[in-house]
Amino acid sequence: MSFVDTLRQWDEAVTCADTQDWSEALSIFLSIEQPNSKICFDIGCLHLLNQELDAAEKAFDCSIRKDEHLAVAFFQRGVTFYKKERYEESSADFQRAFKALRNNQLIDYKALGLRYILYACEVLHNIALAEAQLGNWEKAQENLAKALDYKTEAKLSIIDKALQATLKQKLFKLVEFPSKTLFKPNKHYVAELEKKDYLGKAKVVASVVPQDEFSGFAPLQPQVEDGPAAPKEPEVLRALEGEAHTVLFEFVPETSDELAVVPGNIVFVLHKGPDNWAYVVFNERKGLVPYNYLERLEISLGSKPVKGVARLHSRDPPSRPMRIQGLTPSSSSRNTQQQITQPTDSCFVKIHFTFNFAISVPCGSSYVVLIEKISKKLNLPSTVISLSSDSRGKHLLDNMQMTDVWSRAQDGLITLWCTTKEKNDRKSEKEIYFVALHSYQSSKPEDLSFQEGDKIRLLSRVNQDWLEGQCNGNTGIFPASFAEEVPTNEQ
């Protein structure tokens, strides 16, 4: 089953679940071939909702087998074992869920499509309950005491009540996952499933019949006097941005700035980079697609068949070209839109900072123009920014030296190094660390890659969504939602 088919059925099943049609949702989920870990988790939740404990256990087994770091799947299987009165296995699964939390207070699964927060104190609460069922009251009290160290204000009451119950050797209530809450597919990918008509309906542009609105096929009619010798290109086609291309092969994106397309789609190429990647627009969304997956489409008013459409499935897709950062701009890059449609008299300036980035300016621009552009990019005042022509910062630049720098430009590209006073002042500040909640793989040269559980030293806060940090000897920026600040006493 293709990625598109799986995505479509997943979305249909979740839609049925939203209307509380649980049986139809489960039926659609079970018809999906080779389901991923999230879909297996959803199947287990629906079985658990129907009290089908054996089927739920198998589904959660499958989910964990496909993703051994999914803490919430261990938690749900632990709940299933508890309901089957298999308390030793239940306690073991809750302990695995706690280990997957990696000493964090919580994991928020919103970024992965699940509106649920798994709290460490609740996991420890359930471990204590399973141990109490086994008669291990001392272990139960130890886990609840440990839960107090991970508590949040909203979860404090349940821990206190459970601790009081264990002192009297009485059982307490199990904390359960809301089984009606399911993993949902990425909304951006779902949006690509909808077909949109870019050309619209045909309409008469010239007719001798008053108020003629006929848009079908009919015998030839007399033309308007003094009409054009050749038909004009329809206004709707001239209004489209880029060159039309037909998609020959299905392409599944691997990074956030790539675009999912299937054979037969018509995309409009805005920019083609030397690395054989094209920046295209499709269904009002922009992204990167390998250019060797496309074929140029000649759109005209004639009745000739579209070249290439008849052989969309005639051969295997070509190999995915290697991405070379900076050659093909993308919608997710934080560079300006002028880079995509840069005029011929513009040049790229590659800036080495704590992360690398590029700006586009007119060739021969003054030092002031460069500083102003970089100031906007870094969101820093221009007075704290200095540029140099070497990595050691010895040859600081000014307006007089820019002429010499531009004379050494090769293929419209120059490289400069940037330093800021703010960056130097940071050394006296107290260091702040973050711990990675999820793994993050960089898709651009300025991004920082790390694995779940890695410790990241904070360098600066770019904005409310992005942070700049250092991890495993590398420096770059990363999404703030992928990491959590480590309390001062634990650093």
N, C-alpha and C positions, 0 to 999 in steps of 0.2 A: 504494500500500500504506500502511495506517495505521501510526501510531507503535506501537500495541499489537501488530499483526501482525509488524512488523519486530523488535520486542523479543522476541516469543515465538520466532521462527525463529532469531534470534541466540543466544538462550539454549539452544535445542535443539542448534544446531551446536557450541557450546562444550562442552555435555555429552557429545556424541559424541567430540569431540577429547580430553576428559578420560579417556575409556575407550580411547583410541588407535584409534578407528574413523575414520581420516583421510579415507577416500573418502566416507563418509556425511556427515561434517562439511563437506567441500568441496562436496558436492552441495547441501546445505541452504544454505550461504553463497551459492552461485551462483544459487539460486532467489529470493533477496531482491531486490526491485525497489528501485531508487534507494538502494543501500547508502551509508552514511556513510564518512568517512575511516578510522575504526577497523576497520570490517568489510572494507573494501578491503585494509587492511594485513593482516588475518587471512588473507584469500584469498591474498595474495602469499606469506605465510609457508608456507601449506600447499602451494602450487605449488613453492616453493623446496625444501621437504622432499621432494617427489617428483622433484626435479631437472628440473622443467618451467620452464626459465629464461625462455623467451619469455613464457609466461603470467604468471610472477612479475613480470617487468619491467612488463607492462601493468597489473597490479594495483597495484604500487607507484606507477606513473604516476598512476593514478586517485586513490590515497590522497593524494599530494602535491598534486594539482590541487584536491582538496576542502579540504586544510589545509596551506598552504604553510609553516607554522611547525612541523610535526611532524618534529623532528630525527631520530627513530628510523626514519622512513620513508625519508629521504635515506640514512641509514646502511645500511638493508637493500637499497635499490636499488644502492648502491655495491658491496655484497657480490655482488649479482647480476651487475653489469657485470664485476667482477673474475673471477668464475667463467666468464664468456663471453669472457675475455681481452681485454676492451675497457678497457684500463688508464687511458687518458686520461679517459674518462667516469667510471670508477670513482673516480679521484682527485678529479675535480670534485664528485662527489656527497658524498664524505667531507668535502670542504672546506665544502660547504653545511651538512652536519650540524654541523660544528664552529662555523660562524657562528651557527647557530640556538641553540647552547648559550650564547651571549652572555657569553663569558669566565667561565662557571661551571665548577667542577670536574666537575659531574655534573648529570643530570636524573633524578629518581626518578618513574617513571610509575605508581606504585602508586595515587595519588589518581585517576588517569584509568582505572583498571581493568586495568593491565598490570603484572605483577610483574617489573619489570626496571629496572635502573639503567644509564643510558648515561653512560660516563665519557669526559671530554674527552681523557685521555691515550690511551685505546684508539682513539678516532677519529683522533688524530694518528699513532698507530702504524700504522693502515691506510693513511693518506695516504702515509707514508714507504714502505710496502711497494709501493703502486701506482707511486710514483716510481722505486723500485728496479727494478721490472719494466721501466720505460721506459729504464733505464740512467742515471737522474739521481741518482747516489749522493750528491752534495753536498746536493741538496734533501732526500733521505731523511734524512741526518744532521741537517740543520737542524730538520726536523719532530720527530725523536726527541729532540733537545736541548730543543725547546720543550715536548715531552710531559713532560719531567722537572719543569717548572714547575707542571704540572697533576696530577702523580702523586699517588696515595694509597698508603698502605703496602701495601695488598692487591695493587696493580697495579705495584709497583716492579720486580719481577723480570722481567716480560715486556719492559719498556722497556729495562732493562739488557742483556738477552740480544739484543734486536733491535739495539741500538746497537753491541754487539760484533760482530754479524754484518755490519753495514754497513761497519765498518772493514776487514773482510776481503773486502768486496764479495760477500757471500753473502746469499741470500734467507732470509727467516724466515717463521713461520707467521702466517696471517691470523686476526684476532680476529673471530669470527662471533657473530651473534645466535642464541640458542636458538630455532629455528623452531617448536618444540612449545609455546612460550609465546605466548598469544594475548590480545588485548584482550577483556575480559568486560563484559557490560552491567551497569549499576548494579543492585546486589542489592536495593535498596529498590523500584525499579520492577518488578523480576522478581517480588517478593513480592506485588505488586498483581495479578498474573495469576492467582493461585490464588483460586478461589471458596470462600467460607466460608458455612456455614449458621448464621445467627444465631438462627433460631427453633427449630431442633432438630426431633425427631420428635414427632408428636402423641401424647398419652397420655390415657387415660380419667381424668377427675377425679371422676366420680360414676357408679356403676352398681349395679344390683341383682344382677348376676352375680358370685359370689365370685371373687376374684383375676382379674378381667377385665383382659386386657392388649391387647384388640383395638384397632387404630389405623386400620382402614380404613373403608369405607362399609358400612352395614348398615341394615335396617329399624329404625324407631323402637322403642326399648325403654322399658319403664316407668321413670319417674324416681324418685329417692330421695324418700321422704316428707319434707315440710317443706323441700324444696329451695328455692333462691333463685328469685325471680320472674323475673329476667333473668340471662342468662349473665354470669359475671364475666370481666373482662379477664384473659387468661392471664398467669400470673406472669412468664413470660419476656419479655412485651412491656412490663410495668410496670418490669422491671429494666433495660431499655435506656435509655441516656443520650441526651437530646436529642430533637428532633422528626424523624420519618422523612420523607425526601424522595426522589423518584425523579430520577435523572439523565436529562436529555433529550438532551444533546449530548456528544460526546467532548471532553474537556478535557486538553490537553497542558501540563504545568507548565513554567514558565520560570525559577522560582527554587526553592531548596531547601525553602521552607516551604509550597509549593503541592502539591496532591495530584492524581495522575493518576486519572481516572475515565472510564468509557465508558457509552453509553446503556444503560439498564436497571438499572444499579447502584442499590442503595438505600443512601443515606447518612443519617446522623443529625446534624442541625444543632445545634451547641452554642451558637453565637453568630452573630448577623447584624449586621454593621457598617453604618453609614450610607453607606459607600462602595460598597455593593452586593456585598460579598464575604462569604462565609459560612465560619466555622470549623467543620469537620465531622469526624466519625469514620467510617472505612470500613476493613473488614478489620483492625481493631485498630490502625490508624494514623490520626493526626490531621493535618490540614492545611487550607489555604485553597482554596476553589472559588468561582467567580463564582455569585452567587445566582440570576442570570437564566438559568443553565444547569440549574436545579433546579425541581421542582414538588412541592408538599406532598402527602404520601401519607397517606390515611386508612386506618389499619390497624384492622380489626375482625374479628369472628368470622363476619360475614355472607358471602354469596357474590357480592356486587356486584363487577363488574370494577374494577380499579384505574384511577382517572382519570388520563389523560395517557399511559399506557403505549402505547396503540394509535397514538399520533402522534409517537413518538420521532424518526422520521426524516422527518417530513413537511415540514420546512423547514430552511433553512440556520441554523447556530448564530448567536446574537447576538454583537455586538461585545464584546470583552473589556473589562470596566470598569476604570477607572483606580484603582490602589492608592493609598490615603491612609494613610500610616504612623500607627500608634497607634490608629486607629479600630476595626480588627478584629484582635484578638490572634492570634498563631500559635504553633504548637508549637516553632518554631525560635527565637522571640524569647527573650531571657534574662530576661523579666519573670516574675513569679510567677504560679502557676496561679490565684490569687485574682482576677487581672484578668479572666479569662475568665468567671467566674461571680460577678462582684462584686455584692454586695447593693446595694439601692437607696439605702442611706444612706452608701455609699462615694463617694469622690471621687478623681479622677486628679490627680497632681502631676507636671507636666512639669519635668524637671531639665536645665538647661544645664550641661554639664561639658565636658571635652575631646571628649566625644561626648554626644549627647542620649539620654535614656531617660525612662521614665515609671514611677511607682509608684502603687499603689492603697492608700489609707488611709481610715479612717472620717473623715467630714466633721468639721472642728473639732479634729483631732488636735493634740496639743501639739508643741512644738519637739523635745522629747526623743524622741517617737515617730517623727517624721520623720527625725531624725539616725540613730536605730537602724536604721530601714529602709534608708536610703541606705548606712549602714556595711556592712550585709550585702550589698547590691547591688554595692558597689565593692570588697568584701573589704579594707576599711581600718578602722583603729580610729576610733571616733567622736570621739576627742579631736583628730584632725587635720582634721576636716571643719567647714566654716563655710558658712552659707546666707545669701543676701542677696536682696532683692526687686528688684534692678536689675543690669544687665549689667556695670557698673563695680565692683560690690562695695562701694559706699559705705555702703549701708543694711543693715548686718549685722542679722540677726534673732535674737531670743531668745524665751523663753516669753511675755513681756508683749506682744510685738508680733504674735504669731500670730493673736490675735483680730481685729485689723485686717486682716491678710492674708486670713483666711477670709471676712470680710465683703465682700471684693472678688471673690470666686470667681464665675465665670460658667459656667453649665451644668455645675456640678460639676467645674470644672477651674481649677487655679491654676498659675502658672509661677514657678519660682525659679531662682537661679543658685548653683552650688556651686563652692567652691574648697577646696584642701587644702594643708596645709603641705608635704606630701611633693612636691606638684607644683611649688611654688616652689623647693624645695631642689634640684630636678633641674638647675637652670641651671648649678650649679657642677660637675656631673658631666661626664665625657667623653662626647661624643656617639657613639652607635652607629648604624650604617646597615645596612639590609638591601637586597638586590636581589630583585625579583619574578621567581620562576621561572615563574609562570603568570599570566594576566590574571584579575582578580577584580572582578566587578560587584556592587556593594552592593545588598542587598534590603531593608535597614532603615536608618533615619536615622543610627544610630550607627556603621554600617559605613564602611570606607574603600575607594573604588574605585581601581584602578590597572591598568596594562597590563604585559604581560610585559617585563622589562628595566628597569622604572622603579626609581628609588632611593628608599627609604623611611627616614626618620629615626625611630628608636625613641624612644617617649616613656615606655612602661612595659610590663611583662609582666603581662597580666591574669591568665593562668593558663598551664598547660603547652600549651594548644591555641590560645590567642588572644593577640595582641599589640596594643598601641595605638601608632599611628604617625602620621607626617605626610608627605604626598606631594602635590606639585603644588599647594601652598597649602591643602589640605584635611586635616582631622584625623579619625581614627576608628579602629575596631578591625578586625582582619583575621585570617584563619587563619594560624597559624605555619607550616603545611606549604606555604603558597603562596610563601614567601620564604626566602632564605638570607642569613645574616649575612655582611657584607663584612669580610674580614680587616682588622685595624687598619692595616697598612702600605699598604693600597689606598684608605683613606678620605681 
